[in-house]
Amino acid sequence: MGLRALAGAVLLAALGSATAAAPLRIATFSPDLSRDGPGLLLRDLGRKDAQIDAVVRVIAETRPDILLLTGFDWDLDGLALAAFRARLSAAGADYPHSFSARPNAGMPSGLDLDGNGRAGTANDRQGFGRFSGQGGMAILSRHPIGPVLDHSAFLWRDLPGNLMPPAAPEVAAVQRLSSAAHWDATLTVAGKPLHLLAMAASPPVFDGPEDRNGRRNHDELAFWLDRLPGAPFVLAGKLNIDAADSEGRPDALARMMARVTDSLPASEGGRAAGSAGVNAAQKGDPALDTGDWPDDKPPGNLRVDYVLPQKGLKVLGSGVFWPPTGELAQVALAASSHRLVWVDIDWPPAER
């Protein structure tokens, strides 16, 4: 083969490798990186902290390409997120791209939203929170992020068919649907756009007979049903609903499952934990659980964190980081009450 032909072959091989399908790991994790006051997470990130070390280890072990964090405190200048990225980088997990924005969690509404006669409490914020940004969200990525459509200002009353309880006109006029955020983030991977539909819903508990949180949890997921992009997407986040065992209204989850592929990410650690206490009486497969709560009282362990690729995207593998025994089992336990969930998809997708 001549030099010119050889150079051409090398170029073609390079172009082929640039577009060849490869595993793309997308994950969601609620790492309990939320503190009781503004600036406290940044303080903890700047010093030795065993829980933060464990969170970093979980991410370094699983190495997602795209990671949605829920339950991560937001600050205006992004200092906590920058400090966290630096700790990840020191552990060999580099994420050159990130996105975060002010969540509804902790955002003052100016009204008595829970109707208890007092305004200004954590329950009167757009989403539960003691300060603006508590329990926010962030995206970390090895691939460019943008644009991002932030739907977090969408009013609950404006969702068609919403389950919002009756509310005073002044409350309905300001009450947002998102308890944290709804983001449609476009990421460019191997030259192709992938939409990450990111959210963290209200838990369907901690309310009264009006079932306000249960209704909101349902509607936060239902929001996406009429807004799924035509381009490839993955829905990810803390949906806070287990169709088999948790309180709540699973109808929106059932309707969403008809539009996505549920690869049923599982773990041996979850399976083993499912035999203890209240978990033994639950109906769902404990291997699918992502939340690890006390075994001596309800709700026990539940599946509440999801990564759901659009139907048609090829899933290569999936799992929940919950080792059953050994050092890594202790790392997962120390990191969070939630477990990281990951799904590998074949990317870029085949042309349809």
Secondary structure, DSSP 8 states (H G I E B T S, - for coil): --HHHHHHHHHHHHHHHHHS-EEEEEEEE---B--SSTTHHHHHHTS--HHHHHHHHHHHHH--SEEEEEEE---TT-HHHHHHHHHHHHTT----EEE----SBT-B-SS-TT-SS--SSGGGBSBS-SSTTTTEEEEEESS-EEEEEE-TT-BGGGSTT-------HHHHTT-BS-SS-EEEEEEEETTEEEEEEEEE---S-SS-TT-HHHHHHHHHHHGGGG---SS-EEEEEE----TTTSSS-THHHHHHHTTB-------HHHHHHTTSGGGGG-SS-GGG--B---TTSTT-SB--EEEEEBTTS-EEEEEE---SSSHHHHHHHHH-SB--EEEEEEES----
